[in-house]
């Protein structure tokens, strides 16, 4: 393909200049449309991974302020507020904690079986449900359910270790305490995360924008 001569290029530049002059004479603002069309469109930075996984969700509609009646203003207000809030929804904290204990014990008793797998799923679901039910502060109720459940589970674990056949070398009390402490921290952390997810999921499903998007996908 032959290149344009210098005379042709000069003629095209003069024609473009005349076109722009006519547009200006007609009162039309001449923007650098051609240059903008050739340029790449502005690219917005990609949102963080956490924001992509959990897009913003609006608060639940029709729910009152969970701290109505809480009047403490001391320096430990965040801690006291959480302790004040937990008894206001015992089903989310104690009820889901008891369900977690029952299913977690089944995980021990039926390890490696289908029953144990189902129990493991239900135990995690209990922590998610704690956040779903505990709309006042979902992560807190997930943490509370896991903490209460693990405190009830601890005597069972100690009894099961004490009644098990003697091992070689024998299991010491410090080893049992270390296992309980390590596993307890893990379960409490899982409880807080699961509770947060339960509350987030409830807000997302209740968001009118989410329902409209789901309805439009179904109509396609």
Secondary structure, DSSP 8 states (H G I E B T S, - for coil): -----HHHHHHHHHHHHHHHHHHHHTT-----HHHHHHS---------HHHHHS------TT---TTTT----STTHHHHHHHHHHGGGHIIIIIHHHHHHHHHHHHHHTTTSHHHHHHHHHHHHHHHHHHHH-TTSHHHHHHHHHHHHHHHHHHHHHHHHHHS---SS---HHHHHHHHHHHHHHHHHHHHHHHHHHHHHHHHHH-HHHHHHHHHHHH-
